[in-house]
Amino acid sequence: MFRVFLDPDTGASGGGNPTDGGDKKTDDLTTIKFSQADVNRITATHKRQLREEKEQLVQQLETLRQSQTLSEQQREEFESQISNLQKQYLTKEEQARIELDKVTKKNEGLLKQTAEERDRWKKDYSETVIENSLRKAAEEGGAYKTDQIVLLLRTNTQLVEDVGADGKPNGKFVPKVNFQTVDKDGVPVTLMLNPAEAVKAMAESPENYGNLFKANLTGGVGGQQSVGKGSRTSLEKLKDPEFYAKWRKENPDYNLPS
């Protein structure tokens, strides 16, 4: 049991033995008794208030630490202050949990950064391989302007895992073009072709890509001269004014045979 003596006139606490009759002033003191539970409650309240004050200070330091204008050294100094403050009011379990969270977040940040760098390098590599493959196929396939072929095929080209003679993936990635065409019955189909095959298919479709290849842009002598696939038929069609007007619009660079 704890006792505190208060002066009824001033409210101040006093000392001495309240049963001692030799001191009239002491006899007039009022005794207030505190149980252990009261002391515990007061102590807990005080600790809670201190903790709340330090938590608010930590939050303020955290806000400052996250400022984009800080140097790395300043950021580390704030981190040190925050850590020291937390040690003053956190239990060991709480401190361990905070440290674990820090390590986890740091590792997650490193993993995210690594994944972003990997994806960037993968994208750059894919772009380089695909463009070089399309450009090479266009040049070897007799394209008038290789850039036109690359532009037309690029959006439908991606790197895919190749398969071996056994039909199983072999771990090698090669460019493939999703090429839209029609089958022998005129039904639209999408074929998975390599760049050389795609360029060849374009060259064999003069009605769609005739003005993109050198062979279809060269004039000659006589009515047998090629105007794309099926020369006589094409030349005959050009005698139709409406067909010629449409064809000329689609083939402005083509030199008709004389």
Secondary structure as GFF3:
##gff-version 3
##sequence-region A 1 258
A	DSSP	beta_strand	2	6	.	.	.	ID=ss1
A	DSSP	beta_strand	13	14	.	.	.	ID=ss2
A	DSSP	alpha_helix	24	27	.	.	.	ID=ss3
A	DSSP	beta_strand	30	34	.	.	.	ID=ss4
A	DSSP	alpha_helix	36	65	.	.	.	ID=ss5
A	DSSP	alpha_helix	72	89	.	.	.	ID=ss6
A	DSSP	alpha_helix	92	140	.	.	.	ID=ss7
A	DSSP	alpha_helix	146	154	.	.	.	ID=ss8
A	DSSP	beta_strand	157	163	.	.	.	ID=ss9
A	DSSP	beta_strand	169	182	.	.	.	ID=ss10
A	DSSP	beta_strand	188	193	.	.	.	ID=ss11
A	DSSP	alpha_helix	195	203	.	.	.	ID=ss12
A	DSSP	alpha_helix	206	209	.	.	.	ID=ss13
A	DSSP	three_ten_helix	210	212	.	.	.	ID=ss14
A	DSSP	three_ten_helix	214	217	.	.	.	ID=ss15
A	DSSP	alpha_helix	231	237	.	.	.	ID=ss16
A	DSSP	alpha_helix	241	250	.	.	.	ID=ss17
###
